[in-house]
Amino acid sequence: MIRLFSQKPITKLAIDPPKPASDRAGLAIVLIVRDEERHIAEWARFHHRAGVAHVIAYDNGSTDATIGMLEGALPPDGLTVLPWNQKLRDARTGREIHNQVLAYAHAIRNFGPRYRWMACIDADEFLVPKAADSLPKALAGLEKCHNISLPWHNFGRNGHDVPPQGGVLANYTRRAADPMSGARGVTNFKVIVDPARVTGIKVHQMETDHQRVTWNDRGQMFNISARASAAFYAADAIQLNHYYTRSEQELAAKIARGSNQSVDAARHAARVRRNVANIEAAEVEDHTATDFLARIAAG
């Protein structure tokens, strides 16, 4: 019985929330990253222009120029890099402790006191203000929402066999038509939280004040288990663009890299291919990200 149980990774951690600093302010992004040199500068510049105060990057063993590209795209006081190349296991059961969850817990406890908001996202995810000219302004009416869940808006290959010139945002403008298509297996969320209230951490959900509740970006509160319902969906203030894959070449490389957990390679490859097929089964045009950049350039 113990051996069967030990195969399951530890994907949730409980923490004591950090004490907030009296002058805390702004939004910080927590990023765990590995070998993303092709696109990471675009990601960093976008979020800097969107008003992110600081990026806390956990380097999961990059062997390319990812960290140098981050350093070149962000001001020195806008970036902290920590080495985070590890696989840790519980000594008694042998269960792997999810490295991404460990990074999020470390960031919230150690950097959380400085910031009013923290978002834990990946290098293929962009937080896009829908109407405001910055993310802090988009969050200005949501101060009473301690834990805001943003649904993925999933983008696929957009017909590209090889990486196109001009970056991600300009070249990938078709996404899955229904962000809440749970039956397709590709609905998920990332959260923006008040770090001083976080008591439980997973990759795609967090608990605040020991409560299993979350808010959408309209300020409506739901039980976490109800996030996948159509009633929860909102992307009025901030849209989370998830570039699940880019070109076919990059998709093949993503599959070859394997999962960030110890899972069977064939099962991982089949799951990724199935998700891409589901994303691309029904698509709509979405220029939210490029519209934001044009809006702030004009302003």
N, C-alpha and C positions, 0 to 999 in steps of 0.2 A: 504493500500500500504506500509506504514511504517512497519507494523507488518511482512509482507512477506519479506521485505528487511532485517529486523533485524535478520532473521534466518541465514543469511550468515555470516560466520566469516570473520574477517579482516585478510587477509593473505599477505598483502604487506604493507611495511612501507617505507617512504622516509626519508633519513637522509642527513645531511651535512657531507661530508667526513672529517675524522680527518686530522690534519696537520701531515705529516710524520716527525719523528725524523731524525736528520742528520746522525745518526749512525744505522739506522734501518737495519735489516738483517734477513735472515732465513725465515723458514716456520713455522707458528703456525696452529694448528688444533683446531677448536671450536667444542665442543661435548656437546649435551644435552642428559642426560643418566638417566635411571631408572632401577634398579634391573637387572643388567647384570653381576652378579658376576661370572657366569660360564665361560664366554668368554672374559671379559674385560682385563684381564692381558695379554692374547695373543695379543689382539688388540693393547694394549699400547706398549708392547715390540716390536712388528713388526714395528710400526711407529717410535719408538725411533731408532731402528736399521736402518730404512730408512732415517734418518737424520732430523726428525721433531724436531725443537728447543723447542717447548713448546706446551702443551695441556691445553686448557682452558675448564674445565669441568663444566657444569651447571647441578647440581644434582636436578632432577625433582621428589624429594620425595622418594629416594631409601630407602627400608626397609631391604635390605640385606647387604652384605659386599662389594658392588661395589666400594665404595670410598676407602676403605682400600686396595682392590686389586690394584686399580690405584696407590695409594701411594706406594705400595710395588714394582710395576713394573717400576716406573719412578723415576729419581733422584729428590730431593727436589726442585731444581731450574728448573725442567722441567714440573711442574704441578701447576696449580691454580684451586681451587675448589670453586664454588659459589653456595649457596642454591638457588633453582629456582622452588620451589614447589608452583604453583599458577595457577589460572584461572582468567584472567582479562577481563573485558567487558567495552565497551563504555557505559558511563552512560546514554547517550541520547537515543541510539538505542537498547541497550542491546546486541550488536554484540560482540561475543567473539574475543579477540585479540590473534592470534596464538602465543602460548608460545614459540615455537621454533624460530619463526621470531623475537620475542622480544629478545631472547638470542643472536641471531646472530647480531642484531642491537647494543645491549649493548657491545658485544665483539669487533666489528669493531670500534666503537667510542672510547672505553676505552683502548683497548689493541692494536688496529690497528697501532698506530704510531710507535710501536717498530719493526714491522715486514715488510719485503718486500712482503711476500705472506701470505694469510690466506685461509684456506680451512674449510668449514663448512660441516661436515659429521657426520654419525651416527656410533654407535658401531657395526653395522653389515656391515659396508663398509670399505674396505681396499684400500688405494692408493698404487699401485704397480708400481715401476719403471720398464720399459720394457727392457732397455739395460744398462742404467747408474747404478752405485752402490749406488745412493741415490736420493731422491726426489729433493733436491736443484740442483743437477747436471742435473737431467732430465728437470728442468725448466730453465736451464741456457741459452738456445737459444730462450726463449719465453718472454724476458723482455718487448717487445713491445706489448704483448698481455695482456691487463689489466683485462681480464675476460675470463677465460678458462673453457669451459663446457666439462665435462667428462661424457660419457654415461654409464649408468648401464650395467654391465655384470652380469646377474642374475643367481644365483645358487639356486637349489631347495633342496629337502630332500636327494637326492643321495641314496635312498633305506634304510635310517636309521629310524627305528621305535623309538629307544631311543638314547640319546646322546652317541656317541662312545668315547672311550678313545683316547687321542692324539690330541685333539684340532680341530679347524675348518679347517685350511688350508690344513692339510694332509688328511682329511676325506671327504672333499667336493670339488671334482675336476671335476664335470660335471655341465655345465651351459647351458642356452638357446643358441641355435645355432646362432640365429640372434639377436644381441643386439639392433637393430633398428626395431624390429617387433612391430611397433606402433599399428597395428590392434589387437594385442594380449593384449593391455592395460597395458603393463608393461615396456614401454620405459620411462625412465626419466634420469635426469642428476643431478650431483652436480658440484659446481664450485670452482675453485681456483682463487682468485682475488688479485689485488693490493688494499689493504684496503684504501689507500689514495685517491682512485678514486671512491669509492662506493657511489652511490646516491639513489639506490633503492634496497630493499631486499625482496625476497621471499625464501621459503625453497629450491626450486630447480632452481632458477635463480636469478641473480642480474643484476642491471643496473650500469654501470660505466659512469662517465662524462655525466649523463642524457641521455645516448644513449642506445637504445634497440639493441645492437650488442654484439656478443660474438665471441670467437675464438675456433677452435678445437686445438688439441695438435700438429698439423702440422703447426700452425701459420696462418691458413686461417680464415678470418673474414666473418661472416654471420650475417644476421638479426636473432634475437632470435627466431622468428617464424619459421625460416628455420632449426632449430637444428635437428628436427626429420627426415629430408631428408637423403637419402642414401649418398648424396654428402658430408654431414657434417661429417659422421662417420670417426673417427680416434682414434687409441689407440697406436700410435707409441712411444710416450715418457712415458706416464703414463696410466695404465689401472685401472679403478674403478671397483673393485669386490664388488658386492652387494650380501650378503648371505641372500637373502630375507626370507628364512626359513632354519632351520637346520633339526633336526629330526622331525618325526611326533609328538612326545611328546611335543617338543618345539613349534611346529606350533600350537598345541591345546592351549598351554599356552599363546602364542602371541594373539590368537583370544580372549581368555578369558580376557586378560588384557584390551582389547578394543582399540579404536583409541585414538590418542593424541588430538583429538578434540571431541566435544560433538556431536556424530552421533549415529544413531540407531544401536544397537548391531547386530541385524540380518542382516542388510544390510552390515555392516562391515565384518561380518563373511563370507557372501556369496562372497563379493568382494575379500577377501584374498584367499579363496579356489579357486576361478576362476583364480586369478593370478598365484597361484602355479600350477594349471593344465596347464596353458598356458606356463609357464617356462619349465615344464617337458615334453611338447608335442614333442619337438625335441631338443636333447641335444648333446653337443660335450665335449670331454675331454679338460680341461684347467688347466695346471700346472704352470701358470705364477707366482703365489705367491710363491710356493715352489721352483720353479726354481730361483727366485730372492734370496731367503734365501740361497740356495745352492751356488749361484754365489758369494755372499759376504762372505760366510764362507770359500770358496776356496781361495778367494782373500786376 
